[in-house]
Amino acid sequence: MLGTKLSFSTAYHSQKDGLAERMIQTMEDVIRRCFAYGMEYKDREGYNHEWVTLLPEVQLDYNTSQHSTTGRLPSLVE
């Protein structure tokens, strides 16, 4: 779906694990910055400070941002 491909790797395989770990680190950094700048998700009752509520927006931002090294969107890098 959406051009994604599920791929399994062996435990502690540095090349594949490194790619996943780097993306996770990037997501963590963005979520931390969102909270640091007071950009928490706001629902009808007030602010919801759970980080998981920010994931859809963070993922959309990541997937539609040009990578600084490749100059391409993550979805276009093979």
C-alpha positions as CSV (number, residue, x, y, z in Angstrom):
1,M,0.0,0.0,0.0
2,L,1.3,3.5,-0.9
3,G,4.5,2.0,-2.3
4,T,5.8,0.7,1.0
5,K,7.6,-2.6,1.3
6,L,7.8,-4.7,4.4
7,S,11.2,-6.1,5.0
8,F,12.5,-8.3,7.8
9,S,16.1,-8.4,9.0
10,T,18.0,-10.6,11.3
11,A,18.4,-9.4,14.9
12,Y,21.1,-6.7,15.3
13,H,21.8,-6.4,11.6
14,S,23.6,-3.1,11.6
15,Q,22.7,-1.9,8.1
16,K,18.9,-2.4,8.3
17,D,18.6,-1.6,11.9
18,G,20.6,1.6,11.4
19,L,18.1,3.0,8.9
20,A,15.2,2.3,11.3
21,E,17.0,3.6,14.3
22,R,17.9,6.9,12.5
23,M,14.2,7.5,11.5
24,I,13.1,6.8,15.1
25,Q,15.7,9.2,16.4
26,T,14.5,11.9,13.9
27,M,10.9,11.3,15.0
28,E,11.8,11.6,18.7
29,D,13.7,14.8,18.0
30,V,10.7,16.4,16.2
31,I,8.2,15.3,18.9
32,R,10.5,16.7,21.6
33,R,10.7,20.1,19.8
34,C,6.9,20.1,19.4
35,F,6.5,19.8,23.2
36,A,9.4,22.3,23.9
37,Y,7.6,25.0,21.8
38,G,4.2,24.3,23.2
39,M,2.8,22.7,20.1
40,E,0.8,20.0,22.0
41,Y,-2.2,18.5,20.3
42,K,-5.3,20.4,21.5
43,D,-8.7,18.6,21.7
44,R,-12.1,20.0,22.7
45,E,-11.4,19.6,26.5
46,G,-8.0,21.2,26.4
47,Y,-4.4,20.1,25.8
48,N,-3.6,16.4,25.5
49,H,0.1,16.0,26.4
50,E,0.5,12.4,25.0
51,W,3.2,12.2,22.4
52,V,1.3,9.6,20.4
53,T,-1.3,12.2,19.4
54,L,1.4,14.1,17.5
55,L,2.6,11.1,15.4
56,P,0.2,11.6,12.4
57,E,1.4,15.2,11.9
58,V,5.0,14.3,12.5
59,Q,4.9,11.5,10.1
60,L,3.2,13.6,7.4
61,D,5.8,16.3,7.9
62,Y,8.7,13.8,7.7
63,N,7.3,12.1,4.6
64,T,6.7,15.4,2.7
65,S,10.0,17.1,3.7
66,Q,13.0,17.1,1.4
67,H,16.0,15.3,2.8
68,S,19.1,17.5,3.4
69,T,21.5,15.0,1.9
70,T,19.6,13.5,-1.0
71,G,17.4,16.5,-1.9
72,R,14.5,14.1,-2.3
73,L,11.4,13.1,-0.4
74,P,11.8,10.0,1.7
75,S,9.1,8.2,-0.3
76,L,11.2,8.7,-3.5
77,V,14.5,7.4,-2.2
78,E,15.1,3.8,-3.0
